[in-house]
């Protein structure tokens, strides 16, 4: 038995090519959650798992488990996984890289004659891309018994039909999600590790192939922000008499950006995005804007940073309201707590990278992932990022296969020890 497990990168490369070919939409790839594209992806990966002789099962939410059995099947399993759906006209690597990493690592174990003590499973998770299809992580949270039943009524934008409808159409069981039935728990999962492309530019800019993730961000969001001032004539209203909603928003965004700059200079991770800005239909050329709407997304890996930022927002709102004679309405506020990744697994991954001579960066995640659902269920979880060019949620994703190979090797080194 070899102690030097090399992930089967040729297998992964072949599957990447097949996924692109079968789900290409003319610009990027589209793999609709609980739709034709995701179904094609699951069928391709399942066929490869069956060729490898893995045990293949599918749960009530449609998640697929491809398992190399261990010698002691009573032990909690290791899961290496991610999702196979994509955003519309997205890139080929977001999500799929984590599933194919699991496949490549397990194929490498078989080729090396490595027999794990505990089961090692590659998991293809359903419907992670909530912003595109269905919110709430129905795949991972469904398997973990933590999916919110009310989200079964959510409609998919392209079909106008509910999550429950699409699940039933494919032969899955939304009633199991409604009842909070569990397939996975901290009792039967030893650890969950998810490889994912970095969705920002940091690793590529710093010329580092691999990221070891410290935490997934929490957020504070204003879905329906509104500033109300006073409509007036743009030529006849002097500055002193104006209650300009657009200028109030401009000052708010500028001063919040200055605050962000202070955090950035101190090395405090946080991102701030005004996702939408709109004026109502009555706005037009020649008018002082009396109303403007916006949405705001604040994310950070530390709850203290979120609290500090919202305190600054409240301070700015009070000052600008008074100085400009406008009123702010910050409605539909939402928040979620940051999710730390398991420090023990991250240290073991770091040691694996060091042993292999692979460069890495310890860093927070900017986006949410299925790993958060596992960690919040009490399962030791961690993420490994792969350097990616040209961003994410775009056809221009350009993950290099050699970077994927290095990240997969780091995970394989950890998995071999964890499964022994």
Beta strands, then each sheet from edge to edge (+ up, - down):
strand 1: 55-58
strand 2: 64-68
strand 3: 77-83
strand 4: 120-125
strand 5: 189-197
strand 6: 210-213
strand 7: 215-216
strand 8: 218-228
strand 9: 232-233
strand 10: 271-278
strand 11: 287-288
strand 12: 291-300
strand 13: 327-336
strand 14: 339-340
strand 15: 360-363
strand 16: 381-386
sheet 1: 1+ 2- 4+ 3+ 5+ 16+ 6- 15-
sheet 2: 7+ 14-
sheet 3: 10+ 12- 8+ 13-
sheet 4: 9+ 11-
end
